[in-house]
């Protein structure tokens, strides 16, 4: 305040010194809050002893300052005063411009906090108009401002709750108001507001809470009493409006409209029209874009339609509910695509689809239909083209396991097994190994069912048991086709297991997979198939067991300080290890994270999956145990004494790296 007093006295003593006043103002501008400075400048400009040029300078500086600080109402008043005292078209144009930008005033606290200048905000505003999106979406995309901060600033500005509407809908924390479905969807889209019940109150959630005319119109039509206002982002409101209605397919996009009266049942051939074709194709493409491994089409009882669910990162979530009138058409369309009998609804059927997306990507889909109650059918589609092609370095191996893996891959012949349940990433791991070995001087044959990853330089065969082209038969053929390296997609029977051992003993590097729980159990499983223990011990180079745990979303995960109880639990689950114990030093160095949830990870807190491994490389002692058909527990005990780490221990080390959580590791491991 002392500096302002000094400035005021200087102006009164030197009213003609315009240049010195400008310098003084620039200095004050950096040190005094804009609203306080403007107040004193306007008050000073009323001094009758000041010459017009000085008054004009003070008012223009104050108006420009208010303009840049997004105090538009104040700026309009000052420019109106300037227009009255010093008539000019420039002032009139500026007032009109300020009225146009008036809505941006709501971002004042946010731009001050994030140090965004007015020119940048203006550019974002025009970009949002051009892209037909909201300026809030542009701030999140371009300026990387978190959604939570934008909502907080808008809530403070309007003085009402600002809700993350998409999050609340996905978490099922809102209740719909039935009478909304009697009103056209377009009405809410035009007015950008939608009512919900939340925490015992009825809210009209608006994008522009200051547009009283629209709000009163919506209240009048809804005839809702005791309704409160809340704010939400434009895109979230449009998303929420959709969620009020059932899904149909129009003009190449999914739309939500009020459910129409049930149509009469028509012939199957009439159901599979262009709308149904486009709808099914659209849902398959959406699933592929969202990295879904499966699409579940579930016929709801009581003629409630067809529920579509996607499985992403091992977990199902609801995507849409199609009306009853489209249920039979969609199921029939899928059957036609998979060459199944559309008239057969009483028995399960299996088939395959070769699907091509609009942008030219092709992948295969396994289709299984199952009859359900009330003469309904369910369909499950497994997308086989979504597997990522990775390098050895991208397999999430810990440094020591990575070196072990490279070492066994450099051996000229022998057997390498990759084991784990369905969907644990075995194919991805084997193809990463083959890519590491794929050189012009190597001949590599693979037999797969199906061929999920196509790799240049590999000779790949699709197994077809229906015509007798089994893994065992293909493998015998490979041995006559001059191979260096062989990969067999799965060891399903005794014949295949025997042939694998023979191939690895006759100078070939052989890879295969097996469905077992751990690396030591794989030994006992194969010996149980009746293979020769001496040959198996001689040929075995290594067994890689793996699982996939959910990976923390890199965008929203936040550091977490574990409690003493959590640390005790972590140590207990890791267990004792004679050569690689979990020390306090390792725990203290680690940064633990916990899931939060954001739009990028569909509010789950997790995005993608991380592989956890155990690699058993047999030495002389373990080979001796194999020869003597020792139980898996004894093999594990000896292996651990030689540095072997279990799946759970590997996963816990990845918890310490901040990649996942202990809960996720425990969800996919047994010991």
N, C-alpha and C positions, 0 to 999 in steps of 0.2 A: 504493500500500500504506500510505502514511503516513496517508491519510484514513481508511482502514479501522481502523487502530490507534487513531486519535483517537476514532472512533465506538465501538469496543469499550470503550475506557476510559470514555467518557461513559456508556454503558449500565450498566456495572458500578458507576459512581459515582452514577448517577441512575436506578435501575431502575424508579422509579414515574413518571417524566416521560414518559408515553406520547405526548403531543402533540409534544414536542421530538424524541422518537425518530422519529416519523413524518416530521417535516420533514427530519431528518438522512437518513433512508432515501430519501426522494424525491430528495435532492441526490446521494446515492451512486449511485442507480439510473441517473442520467444519465451518470455518469462511470466506473463500474466494470462490467466484463463480468458478465453475469447469473450464469454458473456459478460464478465466483469469489466473488461477493457471497453467493450461496445457500450455498456451502460454509461461509463464516464465520458466517452467520446461524444455520445448523443447529448448528454447533459451539457457538456462544454460547448457544443455547436449552437446551443440556444443563447449563448452570450451575445448581446447586441453590439458589443464593442469589437467583435471579431469581423475582419473583412470577409466578403463572400467567398473569395478563393480559399481561405483557410477553412471556412465552414464546409465548403464542398469537399476539400481534402479529407477532413475528419469523418464526414458522413460516408464518403466513398470507401475509405479504409474500413470503417465499421461494417458497411454493407458487404464488402468483399470478404471480410473476416467471417461474418455470419454465414455467408454463402458457402465458403470453403469448409466451415465446421458443420454443415448440414443443419443449421438453424434457419430453415427456409422461411418460416412464418415471420421471424424477426427481420430477415433480409428483405422480404417483400415490403414490410412497413417502412424500412429505412429507404429503400429505392423509391417507394411512393412519396416519401417526404422530399427526396432529391428531385423527383419529377415535378413536384409542386413548386419548389424553390428555383430549380434550374431546368426548365422544360427541355427534354431531349428524347429523340426516338430510341436512342440506345438504352435509356432507363426503362422505357416502355417494353422494349424487346426482352430485356433482362427479367422484368417482372413476369412476363408471359412464360419465359423459360423456367423460372422458379416454380411457377404454378404447375408446369408439366412434370417437374422433378420432385414435386412436393412429397410424394409417397416414399422417396428415398430417405426422408428424415428419420424413419424408423430404424435405420442402420447406424445412427450417430454413435451410440456407445460401442458398437462392434468395430467400426472403422477406427475409432480412437484407440481401442485396445489392440487392434491388429495393425495399426499404423498404415492404413490404406488411404491414399489420397483421393480427392474427389474425382480427378480425371480417370483414375482406374475404375472407380465405382460407376462412373458414367459410361465407360467403355463396356463394362460388364452388363449394364442395364440394356444398352443397345444390342449387345450380343444375345441377351436373353430374348429380346423381341424377335430378332432374326431367326433364332433357333426354336421359337415358340415354346420356351421353357420359362421357369421363374428365375429371378435374379438370385434367390437363395441357392438354387441348384448350381448357378454359375459360380457363386462364392465357394461352394463346396468343391466344385470341379477345378476351377482355375486357381483360387487362392488357398485351397486346401484347408478351409476352415471347418472344423468338426460340426456336425449337425447339432450336437448338444449346445454348443456355444451360440449358434444362430438362434435356436429356439429360446435360450435363456435371454438373449438380447431383445427378441420380439415380445416375449412375455413381460419383461420389464417395461418396454415401451408402451404396450397396450394396457398393462395392469391387469392381465387376465392369465389363466393357465395356458402355457404353450406346450402342446402334447406331441410326442413322437408317435404319430398316429399309426404308421406302418408297424412299428415295434409292438404297440399295444394290440393291434389286430392279430399279428403273428403269434403273440403270446396269449391270445384269447382273453384279454382283460376288459373288453368292451362288450356291451349288449346292444343288439339291434332293436330298433323301435318298429314294430310290425306295420304301422300305417304308412311308413315310408315307401313300401313296395307298391302301394296304390297310386303313387305319383311317378310320372315319367322320369327316367334317369337323367334325361337331358336338362330337366329343370334344375337339378342340383349341380350339374356340370356347368351350366350357365352362371349360376349364382355362387359357385365355388364354396359351398358349405354343406354339411351333412350332420344330422343329429345322432348321438349315441348316449347310452347310459354308462356312466363311469363312476365308480366308487360311491354309489348311492345317489348320484345327481344326474340330471338330464342336461347335456351340453349340446349347444349348436356350435359345431367346430367350423370356423371360418378362416379364409385366407386373408380377407380384409375386414376386420371387425369394426372399422370406422365407417363402412358403407351402410349406414343405418337404414337407408331406403330398401336395399336388398334384404337385409336381415329382418326387417319388419314384415316384408312380403312373405318370406319363408315361414316366419312364426305364424302369420295369419293363415297360410295354407295348411300348415301342419296342425294347427289348433292345439298347440302344446302350451300348458301353463307352467309357471315356475321353471323356466328354462334359463340356463346360464350360458355365457359366451366363453369360447376357448379358441386359441389360435393353432393352426397347423400349416405345414408347407403345402403349396399348391399341388405338387406331385403326390403327396401323401393323401390329400383329400380326394383326388381323382381315383387313386388306388382304393380308398375306403368306399367310395361310391360304387365301384365295381363289386366289392365284396358283399354288397347288399342284395345282389341279384344272382340268378343262375347263369351258367355259362352257355352260350351258343357260339357258332362260328359264322361270321359275315365278312365279306369283302377281304378275305385273306388275313383277318385278325380275330383274336378272341375278344368277344364282347360280353358284357353282363346285362341281361335284360330280365324284366319280370317274367315269371314262368307262365306260359300260356296254357290253356285248357288242353287236356290230354287228347292227342289225335287218335283217330281210329287206327287199328293195326292194319298195315298194308303188307303186300308181298315183299319177300326178302330182296328181290331184284330192284324194287322201287326204292327201298331204304338206302341202297348204296348209290346215292346220287353224287353230284359234283360237290355239294356242300359237305357231305360226310367225308368224301375223299380228301378234300382240303383240310378238314378239321383233324383227321387222323394224322395226315402228313405234318400239319403244324405242330401237333403235340409231340410227335416223334422228334422233330427238329428242335423244339424247345428243350426236350429232355437231353438231347445230345449237346446243345449249347451249355446247359447247366451241369454237364459232366455226370449225368445220371448213369448208373450201371443197369438199372431196371425201371420198367414202367409197369405199374399195377393198375389194371382196369377192373374195378370191383363193382359188380351189380348189387345195388342196394335193394333190400326187401321192401315190400309195400309200395312198389312203383315210385321210389324216391330218386331214381336216376342212376347214373354211372359215375362212381367216384374214381378219379385218376390220381394216383400217387406216384411220386418219383423217389427212388433210392439214391441219395447222393452221399458219398463218403461213408457208406455203410448204414445210413439211417434214412428211414422213410419220412416223407412229409406230404401233406395234401397239396395238390396243384390246382384241381378244379373239380366241380361236380357238374356233369352234363345232364340235361333234362331227360326224363324217361322216354320222350319221343325220339331221342337220338341214340338210345342205348343199343338197341338191336342192330341198328345201321352200322354203328362203329365196330361192334364185335364181328358182324358179317364182313365188313371191309377188311379187317385184320386177317380173317380166315382166308379171304380171297387172295390177299397179298402173300400169305404163307402156303398157298396151294392146299388148303384144308377143306374138308367137306362142310359147307355151311349148313347143310340140313341136319347134320349129326350134332345133337345138343346133349345127348345122354352119356357120352363117353369122353374121356380126356383125349386130346390130340396134340401132336408135336409137329412143328414145322420151322422153316427158316425163311427169312426175308432178306433180299439184297437191296438195301435202301440207298438212294442217292439224294443228297440235300440240294437246295436251290443253288448253292454256290459250288456244286460239283464234287463235294466230298462223298465218298461211298463207304459204307460199313455194313456188317451183317448183323441181323437180329434173330435170336432164337425165340420161338413163340411156343408157349404151352397154354392150352385151354383146359379148364376144369369145370365140370357141372356143379352148380351150387343149389341151395334150397330155393323153392318156389319156381322151379324150372328155369332158373337163371344160369348164366355162365360167367366165369371170371377168366381174364387173360393176363398172363405175365409175360412181358417181353424183356429179354436180356440183351442189352446193347453190347456188341462185341468189338466195336471199333473205337471205343473211348480210351483204350489203353495207351498210355504215353510211352513213346520210344525214348529210352534214357541211356546215357552213358554209364559206365561203371562208377564214375565219380559222383553221379547223381542218385545213387541208391541209398543214401542216408547211412552208409556204413561208418562206424567209428574208425579212427585212423588205424588202429591195430588190426581190426577185421579187414579193412581195405588192403593192407599189406599182405595179410594171409590169403585173401582172395586172389590178388595178383600173382602170388607165389604159386598157388596150385594151378592157376590157369596157364602158367608157363611150362607145366610138365607136359611131356609129349603124348602120353596115353594114360588111360585110367578112367574111373567112373566118378562123376560129380553129381550129386543129387540135391535137388531143391525141394524142400518139403513144407507142408502147411495145409490148412483147410482151403476150400474153394474161396476165391476172392482175396487171397493173402498176398498177391503180387508175384507169384512164382514165375509166370510167363515173362513179366517185365524184367525180372532178375536174370533169367536165362538168356533173353535176347540182349541184355546189356553185356553179358559174358561173351556171347557170340559176336557182338559188335567189336569188342576188345580184341577178339581173335580173327576177325574177318579181314584177311589179307589176300592179295592176288595169288600167293603161293599155297593157299589152303583151299581144299574142297570141302564144303560144309553142306550136309544134308539134314533136313528137319522133317519130322512127321508130326502134324498137329491136328487137333480137332476142337475148334476150327482154327484156321490160320488167322490169328488176330493182329499180328504185326508183320508187315511185309518189309523185308530188308534186302537191299541190293547186294548181290554177291552170294546169297544163300539160295540153295535149291530146295524149295519148300513143297511138301506133299500134303494134301488134305485127306485125312483118313475118312473112310466111308464104310462103317461096319455092315450096312445094309446089303452091300454087294461083296462082302468078304474082305474088303481092304482094311484089315485091322492093323494095330500098331505092330504086332508080332510079325505079320506078313510083310509090311513095309520095311521093318528093320532087317529082315532076312534079305530083302532085295537091295537095301543100302549096302550090305556087305559085299555085294557083287558089283557095286557102282563106284569103286575106287574112292572111298571117302577118307578124309583126314579127321574130320570132326562130325559127330552124329548127335542130333538132339531129338529125343523122343518125348512127345508132349506129356504122356502119362504112362506110368507102369501100372497096368490094371490087372495083370494075371501072371501066373507062374511062367508061362512060355516067354512072355516079354522080358521078365526078370532074368531068366536063364540066358536069353540071347544078348541082353545088355552086358552081362558079365563076360560072356564069350567075346563080344566085340571089343570090350575094354582091355581084354588080355591079349588080343591079337593086333595091338599097335594102333588103336583108335582112341581118341579122346571122346568120351560119351557123356552126354548130359541127359537127365530125365527128372521127372517130378513124381512125388508120391504124397498121398493124403495121410500124413501122420502128425502127431502133436509136437514132437521134439526130435532133435537129431539123434540122441541115443535110442529112442523108441523105433526109429527107422531101421536100425540094425536088427532088432528083434523081429520086426515085421517081415523083412526080407528073408531072414533065416526061417521064419515060420512058413514062408512060401515054398520052402524045400530046396533053396539054392545051396550050393556047396560052400560051407563056411571058409575053407582054405582059399578057394578062388575069389570069394567076396572080399576077404581080408586083404588079399594080394592086389586086387583091382581098385579098391576104394581110395580115392584121393581126398574126398571131403564131403561133408553133408551140411548144407545150409538150410536151417529152419528159420522161418520168418512169419511175422504177423504185421498187420497194418493198424496203427492206432491213429486216432484223430489228431490232426496238427492244429495247434493254436493259431487263430487268425492273426497274421502279422500286423494288420492295420489297427486292431483294437485291443490286443492282449495288453495287460498292465502288470507291472512288477508286483510281487506279493511276498511279504515277509512271513515265512512259515512259523507256526507256533512250536513250542517244545514238543507238544504231543504229535504234531505232524512230522517233525524230524524223527522222533522215536518210531513212528509208524513207517517212515521211509526206510530207516535202518533195519527194522524188523522184516520188511518185505524184501529188501536186498539180501539179507541173510549173511552168514559168515562166508568169507572167501579167503583161502589160505595165501593166495598170491596177489589178489586185487581187491583188498577190503575197501569199504565205503568209509573213508576217514572224515573226521570233523573238518579237516582242512579243505577237502573237496567240497563239502557242503557249504562252508563259509565263503568259498570263492564263487559259488554258483549264484545266478540270479534266477529266482523262481518267478513264474508268471501264472496268472489266472485268467480264465475266459471272461469277456465282457459282452460282446455281441454288437454287431453293426450291420448296416445295409449290405456291405460287401460279403459278409458270411451268413446272410439270411438270419441275423440276430441269434445265431447259435453259439458264437464265440470260437468256432472251429472252422477252418477252411482247408480242404485237402487232407491227405493222410501221410504219416511218416512210417517208414518201415523199421521194425526192430528185428534183430537177427541173433542167432547163435550159430557158430561155425565149428563143427567138430572135424578136426584133421587127425586121423589116427596115427599114433606112433607105434613102436614095437609092442609096448605094454597093452595098448588098446586093441591092436591086431590080435594079440594073444587071447584077449578076452572074447573077441569075435569068434576066433577059431573054436574056443571052448564053449560057445553059445551062452555067454554070461548074461544075466538079466540087465535090463536097461538101467536100473538104479545103480548097479555096480560100475557100468561103463561111465555113467554120469559122474560118479564120485571120483573115479580115477582121472577123468578128463578135467574136472574142476581143479584137482591138485596140480595139473599141468597148465593151468591158466585159462581153461575154457570158461566162458561166461554164459549164463542162461539167458533166455529171451527176456525174462523179467529184469535181470540185472542190466542188460543192454538198454532196455526201455527206461529204467531209472536213471541211467547215465544221460539219456536224452532228455529226461525231465530236468536234470541239472544244467543242461545246455539251453533250456528255455523253449524247447520245441513242442512239448506236450505236458500233460499233467499226470500225476500218479494214478488218479482215478481211471484215466483212459488206458494206461498201461495195464492196470489190473483187470480191466474189462476184456482184454484180449489174451492174457497169459494165465497159465495154470500154476507154474512153479518157477 
